[in-house]
Amino acid sequence: MAPSAVSPQSSPSDPTLPLISLAPLLTYDPSTTPRAAASLLSALKTSGFLYLTDSPIPPSLLSRVYALSADFFARPAAEKAALAWTTPRANRGYSGMGMEKTSLRLSKEEVSHERGGQGEDQKESFEIGRDDQDGCPNRWPPGDAEFKATMLDFWARCKQLHATVMQAIALALGLESAFFADYVRQGDNTLRLLHYPAVPAGAFAGGRVRAGLHSDYGSITLLFQDGRGGLQVEQQRGSGGGFVDVTPVAGTIVMNAGDLLARWSNGLVQSTRHRVVEPPRPLKDPSPLLRGKGHEQEREQENGDQDGWYPPRYSVAYFCNPDFDQVIEALPGTWEGTQGGKLWEPIKSGVYLEQRLSATY
């Protein structure tokens, strides 16, 4: 296994990946907010991944999201297939096992070659976008009002948290705190429910993984993970290479930088590559966050053969993107003079997202 992202003493006080409190960022205080914003940007520059503490999202809501997610993935295959993901532009609905291959490759042909060599990802997912985008309706399970209401509530809270983080990044970059406000006003973000089914230990033979090495495409990602583990982040340049386990830490959100934040910052912030691999040996107790029927259906398999099977993993990713009609290019102060010029050509957020999704589906 890779080194743990949390210190060997199992204390979050000395992590390999930084812990940043959201508390000073939620309400502006001149004595604390600028310093907290600087710490956030420093963490993004040095590791690209970090833990956020003091989340404003109620734990009870997160628990319900997990339970409803587990229930959704336990539905019959035909019910899930009726809600299938359709196009990169819409990016909504259900993706079954093997439909997406997360990859660093930029073309469908290159990704197809990786599928042949590395095998398919071992996951299924369900995507939810903003509920008012013309021509791209969400694909809600029929007759499940609680699922829709809960996910939209969670989606909206994550949208606000995205705005808060972008305010902090602007402040730390020496920009007006509201600099990114027009870039995130619509909220062209994606809430992704993820299920990595229970698999026999042999499923990881030959270097196979649950999700291949990739970067995220937008500005930042907010990740809520259960206690199973398996997420690894590639250490950044100058750190000696290798991977670090992003150890689950109760009560935190894992946050990482995406491609478009790297472009905005002209490489000052790196879009850190990561993957989901063979997890630590399974524990007997399921995550207390999971209380859905779907999880209960997997417990018998999980606990019946501890040596032969890895239990399921559930996570919830909120992919934060600049609004799709916004042009992304290097920010003032990141490229002028001796800084070497702009590393990337300007591109619309929506165009970039469609290009990357087109290659991996």
C-alpha positions as CSV (number, residue, x, y, z in Angstrom):
1,M,0.0,0.0,0.0
2,A,1.0,3.6,-0.5
3,P,1.8,5.9,2.5
4,S,-1.2,7.1,4.4
5,A,-2.5,10.6,3.9
6,V,-2.9,10.8,7.7
7,S,-0.1,10.5,10.1
8,P,0.9,7.0,11.5
9,Q,-0.5,8.1,14.9
10,S,-4.0,8.1,13.2
11,S,-4.4,11.7,14.2
12,P,-5.6,14.3,11.7
13,S,-3.3,16.9,13.4
14,D,-0.3,15.9,11.3
15,P,-1.6,14.7,7.9
16,T,0.4,14.3,4.7
17,L,-2.5,16.1,3.0
18,P,-3.4,19.3,4.8
19,L,-6.5,19.9,6.8
20,I,-8.2,23.3,6.2
21,S,-11.1,24.5,8.3
22,L,-14.0,26.1,6.5
23,A,-15.1,28.0,9.5
24,P,-13.1,31.2,8.8
25,L,-14.1,31.1,5.2
26,L,-17.9,30.9,5.7
27,T,-18.1,34.4,7.3
28,Y,-15.5,37.1,6.4
29,D,-13.4,38.2,9.3
30,P,-10.3,40.3,8.4
31,S,-8.3,38.8,11.3
32,T,-8.8,35.1,10.1
33,T,-10.3,34.8,6.6
34,P,-7.3,36.1,4.6
35,R,-4.9,33.7,6.5
36,A,-7.3,30.8,6.0
37,A,-7.6,31.6,2.3
38,A,-3.8,31.7,1.9
39,S,-3.5,28.3,3.6
40,L,-6.1,26.9,1.2
41,L,-4.3,28.1,-1.8
42,S,-0.9,26.9,-0.4
43,A,-2.4,23.4,0.1
44,L,-3.7,23.4,-3.5
45,K,-0.3,24.5,-4.8
46,T,1.7,22.0,-2.8
47,S,-0.5,18.9,-2.8
48,G,-3.6,19.5,-5.0
49,F,-5.6,17.5,-2.5
50,L,-6.7,18.4,1.0
51,Y,-9.2,17.7,3.7
52,L,-11.9,20.4,4.6
53,T,-13.2,20.4,8.1
54,D,-16.1,22.2,9.8
55,S,-18.4,21.6,6.8
56,P,-21.7,23.5,6.8
57,I,-23.5,20.5,5.3
58,P,-25.5,18.7,8.0
59,P,-24.2,15.1,8.7
60,S,-27.9,13.9,8.7
61,L,-28.3,15.1,5.1
62,L,-25.1,13.4,4.0
63,S,-26.2,10.1,5.7
64,R,-29.5,10.3,3.8
65,V,-27.7,10.9,0.5
66,Y,-25.6,7.8,1.2
67,A,-28.6,5.7,2.1
68,L,-30.6,6.8,-1.0
69,S,-27.6,6.2,-3.2
70,A,-27.2,2.6,-1.9
71,D,-30.9,2.0,-2.5
72,F,-30.7,3.4,-6.0
73,F,-27.8,1.1,-7.0
74,A,-29.7,-1.9,-5.5
75,R,-32.5,-1.4,-8.0
76,P,-32.9,-4.0,-10.8
77,A,-30.6,-3.5,-13.7
78,A,-33.6,-2.7,-16.1
79,E,-34.7,0.2,-13.8
80,K,-31.3,1.7,-13.8
81,A,-30.8,1.2,-17.5
82,A,-34.0,3.1,-18.2
83,L,-32.3,6.2,-16.7
84,A,-29.1,5.8,-18.8
85,W,-26.5,8.5,-19.3
86,T,-26.9,9.7,-22.9
87,T,-24.5,12.4,-24.1
88,P,-21.4,14.4,-22.9
89,R,-23.4,17.6,-23.2
90,A,-26.2,16.4,-20.9
91,N,-23.9,14.3,-18.6
92,R,-26.9,13.1,-16.5
93,G,-28.2,9.7,-15.6
94,Y,-27.0,6.2,-14.9
95,S,-23.7,4.8,-16.1
96,G,-23.4,1.0,-15.8
97,M,-20.3,-1.1,-15.1
98,G,-17.7,-0.5,-17.9
99,M,-19.5,2.4,-19.6
100,E,-16.9,5.0,-18.5
101,K,-13.1,4.4,-18.4
102,T,-11.5,7.2,-16.3
103,S,-8.2,8.0,-18.0
104,L,-5.7,10.7,-18.7
105,R,-6.0,10.1,-22.4
106,L,-7.6,12.7,-24.6
107,S,-9.1,10.7,-27.4
108,K,-11.6,7.9,-27.6
109,E,-9.1,5.7,-29.5
110,E,-6.4,6.1,-26.8
111,V,-9.0,5.3,-24.0
112,S,-10.2,2.3,-25.9
113,H,-6.6,1.0,-26.1
114,E,-6.3,1.5,-22.3
115,R,-9.5,-0.5,-21.8
116,G,-7.9,-3.4,-23.7
117,G,-4.8,-3.3,-21.6
118,Q,-6.0,-2.4,-18.1
119,G,-9.6,-3.6,-18.2
120,E,-12.8,-1.7,-17.4
121,D,-13.3,0.4,-14.3
122,Q,-15.2,-1.5,-11.6
123,K,-17.8,1.1,-10.8
124,E,-21.3,2.4,-11.6
125,S,-22.5,5.9,-11.2
126,F,-25.5,8.3,-11.4
127,E,-25.0,11.9,-12.5
128,I,-27.2,14.9,-11.5
129,G,-26.9,18.4,-12.8
130,R,-28.7,21.7,-12.2
131,D,-32.4,21.1,-12.7
132,D,-33.2,24.0,-15.0
133,Q,-30.8,23.5,-17.9
134,D,-32.7,23.7,-21.2
135,G,-32.5,20.5,-23.2
136,C,-30.7,18.6,-20.4
137,P,-33.2,17.3,-17.9
138,N,-32.1,15.3,-14.9
139,R,-33.2,11.6,-15.1
140,W,-35.0,11.1,-11.9
141,P,-36.2,7.7,-10.7
142,P,-40.0,7.8,-11.3
143,G,-42.2,8.0,-8.2
144,D,-39.3,8.7,-5.8
145,A,-39.9,12.2,-4.5
146,E,-37.6,11.8,-1.6
147,F,-34.6,10.9,-3.8
148,K,-35.1,14.0,-6.0
149,A,-35.7,16.4,-3.1
150,T,-32.7,15.1,-1.1
151,M,-30.3,15.2,-4.0
152,L,-31.4,18.7,-5.0
153,D,-31.0,20.0,-1.4
154,F,-27.5,18.4,-1.3
155,W,-26.6,19.7,-4.7
156,A,-27.6,23.3,-3.8
157,R,-25.6,23.2,-0.5
158,C,-22.5,22.0,-2.4
159,K,-23.0,24.8,-5.0
160,Q,-22.8,27.3,-2.2
161,L,-19.7,25.7,-0.8
162,H,-18.1,25.9,-4.2
163,A,-18.8,29.6,-4.3
164,T,-17.2,30.0,-0.8
165,V,-14.1,28.1,-1.9
166,M,-13.7,30.2,-5.0
167,Q,-14.0,33.4,-3.0
168,A,-11.1,32.2,-0.8
169,I,-9.0,31.3,-3.9
170,A,-9.7,34.7,-5.4
171,L,-8.7,36.4,-2.1
172,A,-5.5,34.4,-1.9
173,L,-4.6,35.2,-5.5
174,G,-4.8,38.9,-4.7
175,L,-8.1,39.4,-6.7
176,E,-11.4,40.8,-5.5
177,S,-13.2,38.2,-3.4
178,A,-16.1,38.3,-5.8
179,F,-13.9,37.8,-8.9
180,F,-15.3,34.3,-9.7
181,A,-18.9,35.1,-8.8
182,D,-20.0,35.5,-12.4
183,Y,-18.2,32.3,-13.3
184,V,-20.2,30.1,-10.9
185,R,-23.5,31.9,-10.9
186,Q,-25.5,29.3,-12.9
187,G,-23.9,26.3,-11.2
188,D,-23.0,24.0,-14.1
189,N,-21.9,21.4,-11.7
190,T,-22.4,17.6,-11.5
191,L,-23.4,15.6,-8.4
192,R,-22.1,12.0,-9.0
193,L,-23.2,9.1,-6.8
194,L,-20.7,6.3,-7.1
195,H,-20.9,2.6,-6.2
196,Y,-17.9,0.2,-6.4
197,P,-19.5,-3.2,-6.0
198,A,-18.1,-5.9,-3.7
199,V,-15.5,-7.9,-5.7
200,P,-13.4,-11.0,-5.1
201,A,-9.8,-10.4,-4.2
202,G,-8.8,-11.7,-7.7
203,A,-10.5,-8.7,-9.3
204,F,-7.3,-6.6,-8.7
205,A,-5.0,-9.1,-10.4
206,G,-2.7,-7.8,-13.1
207,G,-2.9,-4.2,-11.8
208,R,-6.6,-3.8,-12.3
209,V,-8.2,-0.9,-10.4
210,R,-11.6,0.3,-9.4
211,A,-11.1,3.6,-11.3
212,G,-8.1,4.4,-13.5
213,L,-5.6,7.2,-13.1
214,H,-7.1,10.5,-14.1
215,S,-7.5,14.1,-13.3
216,D,-10.8,15.9,-12.7
217,Y,-11.9,18.4,-15.4
218,G,-13.5,21.4,-13.6
219,S,-12.3,23.9,-11.0
220,I,-12.5,21.8,-7.8
221,T,-14.1,18.6,-6.7
222,L,-15.7,18.0,-3.3
223,L,-15.6,14.3,-2.4
224,F,-17.5,12.6,0.4
225,Q,-16.2,9.1,0.9
226,D,-17.2,6.2,3.2
227,G,-14.7,4.4,5.4
228,R,-13.6,1.7,2.9
229,G,-10.5,3.5,1.4
230,G,-8.7,2.8,-1.9
231,L,-8.5,6.4,-3.2
232,Q,-4.9,7.4,-3.9
233,V,-3.4,10.7,-5.0
234,E,-0.2,10.9,-7.1
235,Q,2.4,13.0,-5.3
236,Q,3.3,16.2,-7.1
237,R,6.5,17.1,-8.9
238,G,9.5,17.6,-6.7
239,S,8.1,15.3,-4.0
240,G,9.8,12.1,-5.1
241,G,6.8,10.6,-6.9
242,G,4.6,7.7,-5.9
243,F,1.1,7.7,-4.4
244,V,-0.5,8.6,-1.1
245,D,-3.6,6.9,0.3
246,V,-6.3,9.4,0.9
247,T,-7.3,7.8,4.2
248,P,-11.0,8.4,5.1
249,V,-11.2,10.9,8.0
250,A,-14.6,11.2,9.6
251,G,-16.3,14.5,9.3
252,T,-14.2,15.8,6.5
253,I,-14.6,16.6,2.8
254,V,-11.8,15.7,0.4
255,M,-11.1,18.5,-2.0
256,N,-8.9,18.5,-5.1
257,A,-8.0,20.9,-7.9
258,G,-9.2,20.2,-11.4
259,D,-7.9,21.0,-14.9
260,L,-9.7,24.3,-15.3
261,L,-8.4,25.7,-12.1
262,A,-4.9,24.7,-13.3
263,R,-5.6,26.6,-16.5
264,W,-6.9,29.6,-14.6
265,S,-3.8,29.7,-12.4
266,N,-1.5,29.0,-15.4
267,G,-0.1,25.9,-13.7
268,L,0.4,27.6,-10.3
269,V,-2.2,25.0,-9.0
270,Q,-1.8,21.6,-10.5
271,S,-4.7,19.3,-11.4
272,T,-3.6,16.3,-9.3
273,R,-3.9,12.9,-10.7
274,H,-5.6,10.2,-8.7
275,R,-7.1,6.7,-8.8
276,V,-9.2,4.1,-6.8
277,V,-7.3,0.9,-6.3
278,E,-7.4,-2.2,-4.1
279,P,-8.5,-1.0,-0.7
280,P,-7.1,-2.0,2.7
281,R,-8.3,-5.4,4.0
282,P,-12.0,-5.2,4.8
283,L,-13.3,-4.5,8.2
284,K,-16.2,-6.4,9.8
285,D,-18.3,-3.3,10.6
286,P,-19.9,-1.4,7.7
287,S,-19.6,2.3,7.5
288,P,-22.2,3.9,9.8
289,L,-23.1,6.3,7.0
290,L,-24.6,3.5,5.0
291,R,-28.1,2.5,6.1
292,G,-29.8,1.9,2.8
293,K,-31.4,-1.4,1.6
294,G,-28.7,-1.6,-1.1
295,H,-26.0,-1.7,1.5
296,E,-27.8,-4.3,3.6
297,Q,-28.1,-6.6,0.5
298,E,-24.3,-6.6,0.2
299,R,-23.5,-7.1,3.9
300,E,-24.1,-10.9,3.7
301,Q,-21.5,-11.2,1.0
302,E,-19.2,-8.8,2.7
303,N,-19.2,-10.5,6.1
304,G,-19.5,-14.0,4.9
305,D,-16.0,-14.3,3.4
306,Q,-13.7,-11.7,4.8
307,D,-10.6,-13.3,3.1
308,G,-12.1,-13.7,-0.3
309,W,-14.0,-10.5,-1.0
310,Y,-13.6,-6.8,-0.8
311,P,-16.7,-5.0,0.4
312,P,-18.5,-2.3,-1.7
313,R,-17.3,1.3,-1.6
314,Y,-19.7,4.2,-1.9
315,S,-18.7,7.8,-2.5
316,V,-20.4,11.1,-3.5
317,A,-18.4,13.5,-5.8
318,Y,-19.5,17.0,-6.5
319,F,-17.7,18.3,-9.6
320,C,-17.5,22.1,-9.5
321,N,-17.2,23.7,-12.9
322,P,-17.1,27.3,-14.2
323,D,-20.4,28.0,-16.0
324,F,-20.3,26.4,-19.4
325,D,-20.5,29.7,-21.4
326,Q,-17.5,31.2,-19.6
327,V,-14.1,31.4,-21.3
328,I,-11.2,30.1,-19.1
329,E,-7.7,31.6,-19.5
330,A,-4.8,32.5,-17.4
331,L,-5.7,35.0,-14.7
332,P,-4.0,38.4,-14.3
333,G,-0.7,38.0,-12.3
334,T,-0.1,34.4,-13.3
335,W,1.7,34.7,-16.7
336,E,3.1,38.2,-17.4
337,G,6.7,39.1,-17.7
338,T,9.2,36.6,-16.5
339,Q,6.5,34.1,-15.7
340,G,6.7,32.6,-19.1
341,G,3.5,33.5,-20.8
342,K,0.2,31.6,-21.0
343,L,0.5,27.8,-20.9
344,W,-2.9,27.1,-22.5
345,E,-5.1,28.7,-25.1
346,P,-8.4,30.1,-23.9
347,I,-11.3,27.6,-24.0
348,K,-15.0,27.7,-22.9
349,S,-15.7,25.6,-19.8
350,G,-18.5,23.6,-21.5
351,V,-16.4,22.8,-24.6
352,Y,-13.5,21.5,-22.4
353,L,-15.9,19.3,-20.4
354,E,-17.5,17.8,-23.5
355,Q,-14.1,17.1,-25.0
356,R,-13.0,15.1,-22.0
357,L,-16.2,13.3,-21.4
358,S,-16.4,12.3,-25.1
359,A,-13.1,10.5,-24.8
360,T,-14.0,8.4,-21.7
361,Y,-17.5,7.3,-22.5
